[in-house]
Amino acid sequence: MMIPRIIKNRPLFCLAVISVVSVGIGVSTAASSVINALLFQPIPTVDYGSIYRIDSGTEYGALTPVDARDLMDVLEQDFSVFSYVHERNMECSYQSEKFLADTCQLQGDPMETLKWTPMLGRVLTKEDMKPGAPPVLMVSYGFWKTRLGAIPDAVGSLIKVNEDTFEIVGILEPQYDRLNRMRSADLYYSYYYTSEDWKYDNRGWEDQHMVIRVPTKEKIVEVEEKLARTSAELRAKYKYSATYLMPRVISENDAVAKSYSKLYEKGKVITLLVAALLLIASLNVGNMLLANVYRRQHEFAIRRALGASSNGLLKIIFGESFLLTGAGGVLGIVVAYILIHLAQYLDFGANLELKMDAIILRNALILIILVGFLSALIPSFQIVYGSFNISLREGTRTSIVSIPAKILLVFQVAFSATLLVCGLMFYVSLNASLSLWPGYETEHLLGFRFYMQNVPSAHKKTVADEVVRKIKEIPGVDEVGIGMSGPFRGAGGTQISTGDITPQTYPELTQTGWFFALPGYFKAMGVPIIRGRYLEESDIQYPHISAVINESMAERFWPNQEALDQYFYPWGNIGEEPVRVVGICRNYMMRPWETDRPVFFLPEHRSQCTVHVRWNGDENHVREQINMLIRDSGNPYIAGELMDFSSFQMEAFRDTRSTLYVIGFMAIASMSLSFFGTYYITRNYVRNCRKDMSIRLSLGAKPSYLLWFAMGRCMSIVSFGLAIGLVLSRFTTLQIQDSVSGVEGYGLLLALVAFGGMALVAALASYLPSRELLRIHPSEVLREL
C-alpha cells in the first residue's frame, strides 16, 4: 500500500523519473539491437552451436571453388558441408519485368547442413549443385512476396538470371533469409551456373566461404585431421594450386568477427558508450530518488523511531525505484521500437537485421532491472547508514548538498562529457576524411555502375566498347574509362609471388590488392602514370600478360631497382603465367583512409563494373546526354544511377556516418539527462536553502548575489565532473582510435568545445531553477525564521 502512494503524492516527481528512464532505456535498447545484430545474432538454422566455418588461413579466410569442392569430397562422407558466395545486383528477368537481385551461389549440400525447409515446393539438394543438373533455384520469402506477387504458382515458373533460365522449385520460409549474418539473398542456386564460367575451375579465385555442421566438439579433431591430410595432398599434387591452403575449423562467430572486423570494433565502441549512457540514466534517477529520500527524512526518522527496521525502509526505496523504472522502461521500449524502425533507414542498419524480438525484449528487461537496482543503491545506503537525529530536530530542509548527491552528479557529468567528446570526435574525423585529397581531380568526375550479366561472354567487349564510344562523342566529355568498381570501393586481395618473394616465405609482405581496369580508366580517373605506359587494347588477354602497379607496390617488391618490366605471379603461384609490369601509377585512395596499399591493375572486361567519365563543359548537358544513352530501353545492359564524386564518397563513408548518427544521438541523450540531473539537484538545493538565502538577503545581499551563489555551488560540483570526464574521455578516445579506422581528431580544441558545451548546458540547467531566488521578498525572512 505504501509503494503506490508516491505516484499519488508526487505525480510530477514520478513523471520526471519515468521520462528519464524512458530515454535511457529507449536509446540503450535501440543501440543493443544494433549490437545484437552485429555481434550476436546467429544465422537462422537449427542448433547454431554445431555450425562451423572452414577457414583457408588467408586474410579473408576464403577458398577457391575448386579447393572447396576437393575438401567437400572428403568431408561430406561423414559430415554435412557446403560453400557459398554472395553476388549483388545480378540481372534478372521474370515474365516481362527486368530487375537486379542479390544471389547466393552454392556448392555441396546447403539445405541439409542448415536444416532449412521450404514454405512451398522443395529445397535444393546435393544433386542440384552438380554440373549437368537442370538449372533450378529457390527464392527467399521476401523476394517471392515483393517481386513475384506472393502467388503459389511461382513454384514451377521460369526466371532468367544472367544468361541462364532457371526453374523456381521452392520458396523458403520467412525466417530463412541469410547464410551470412550481414547479407541476405533473394535467389539461391548452384555456383556452376555463373556468367564467369572460368571462375568455376580457377584455383586462383578465392571467393568461397565453407560451412560445416559438426555434431559434437570431439568431432572437430576428426575434421581437422581430414583437412590437414587433404590440403597436404593438394599442395603436393598441384604446382601452382592450393599452395596457400592451410585450412582450419573456426566457429561461425569467429568467422564473422574476422570478416567484419571493422564493424565489430564499432559494435564494441557502441557497447561501451551504451553502458555509459545507462550509467548516466541510473545516476540521474538515483540522484532524484536520493533527493526524495532527503525530502522525506522526517518521515523516515519517525518510522525509525517507531520501530521500523532498515529492511522495511529498504523495501520502500527499492519498491519505488522498481515501480518507477518499470513504468519508464515500458515507455522506453516504445521509444526503442520507434528508434529501431528509424535505424533501418540508415546505411548502418541496411546491412543488419534490426528488429524488436524476444532477445531484445529480454535485454530491455535486464536493463530495466539494472537501472532500478543501481538507482536505489545510494538512496538505500543513506537510509541504512544515515542519521535522522538532525532531521527530527530541524525538519526536512537542509541548505547543503549531500556528499552522495555530489558524487552522483559528478559522475553523471563525467560520463556525459565523455559521450559528447566521442560524438564530436567522430564528427570531426568524418569531416576531415571527406576533405582529404584522394589523389585525383574530383570536381569533374561522373560514374555509373554497369551490369552486363545477360550479355553473352563473347559480346561483352563489344557492348562495353560501344558504350565508351558513344559517351566520348558527347560534347564536353574528355575521357571515359571502365574499372572494376567506383571511387572508394576498394580492391580485391591476394598474395603475389615474384619468384624470390612467395606467400610461403613472406605471408604478410605478399598481401597485395588487385583491380581490373580497361584502357582509359587511369585518364578518366585523373591518375597519372609516373613511369612506363598506360594499359592498351593489346594487353587485354587471358591469362593476363600485362599490369600497371602503383608506387607502393613498386617500393615494396623492387625497392632498389626499376620495377618496370619486372614479372610477378598475381595469384601467388609460381606455375601460373607471369605478368609484366608495363606502368607505374601514382598512389591514390582506393578505400577510405587507405593511401599506401600495394595494388596492381589487370586489363579485363567484367560483367559488373563502373564507367568513369571525365568531363569539362556543361555538366547538366553531359548528365542529360549520358542519362538518355544509358536509359534507352533497348540497351542489352542495365545501368545504375549516374553519380558524381560526392555521391560515391558519401556511399563509401556510410558506415562511419551511420556510426556517427548512433553515437551522436546517444551523446545528445546523455546531455539531456545531465541537464535534467543538474536542474533537479539545483532546484532541490534552491528550495532547501531559502532560509539561508532569506537571512543573507536581510543582511544586505542583493538578489543577483543569491542567484550566482546558488549557481556557483552547483557549478563547482559540475567542475569536478568535467575534470574526471577529461581523463575518462582521453582514455576512451584512445581506445576508439586504436579500434576504428580513420577516427582521429582528439585535441585541445575539440576538448574545449566539448567541455565548454557541457559547462554551458550545466550552467543553463542550474540557472533556470536558481532564478527562483530572485523572487525572494524580505517579508519571507520573518516566515523563514
Buried (B, 14 or more C-beta within 10 A) or exposed (E): EEBEEBBEEBEEBBBBBBBBBBBBBBBBBBBBBBBBBBBBBEBBBEEEEBBBBBBBBBBBBBBBBBBBBBBBEBBBEEBBBBBBBBBEBBBBBBEEEEEBBBBBBBBBBBBBBBBBBBBBBBBBBBEBBEEEBEBBBBBBBBBBBEBBEEEEEBBEEEBBBBBBEBBBBBBBBEEBBBBBBBEBBBBBBBBBBBBBEEBBEBBBBBBBBBBBBBEEEEBBEBBBEBBEEBBEEBBEEBEBBBBBBBBBBBBBBBBBBBBBEBBBBBBBBBBBBBEBBBBBBBBBBBBBBBBBBBBBBBBBBEBBEEEBEEEEBBBBBBBBBBBBBBBBBBBBBEBBBEBBBBBBEBBBBEBBBBBBEEBBEEBBBEBBBBBBBBBBBBBBBBBEEBEBEEBBEEEBBBBEBBEBBBBBBBBBBBBBBBBBBBBBBBBBBBEEBBEEEBBBEBEBBBBBBBBBBBBEBEEBBEBBBBBBEBBEEBEBBBBBBBBBBBBBBBBBBBBBBBEEBBBBEBBEBBBBBBBBBBBBBBBBBBBEBEEBEBBEEEBBEEEBBBBBBBBBBBBBBBEEEEBBEBEBBBBBBEEBBBBBBBBBBBBBBBBBBBBEBBBBBBBBBBBBBBBBBBBEEEBEEBBEBBBEBBEEEEBBBBBBEBBBBEBBBBBBBBBBBBBBBBBBBBBBBBBBBBBBBBBBBBBBBBEBBBBBBBBBBBEEBEBEBBBBBBBEBBBEBBBBBBBBBBEBBBEBBEBBBEBBBBBBBBEEEBBEBBBEBBBEBBBEBBBBBBEBBEEBEEEBBEEBE
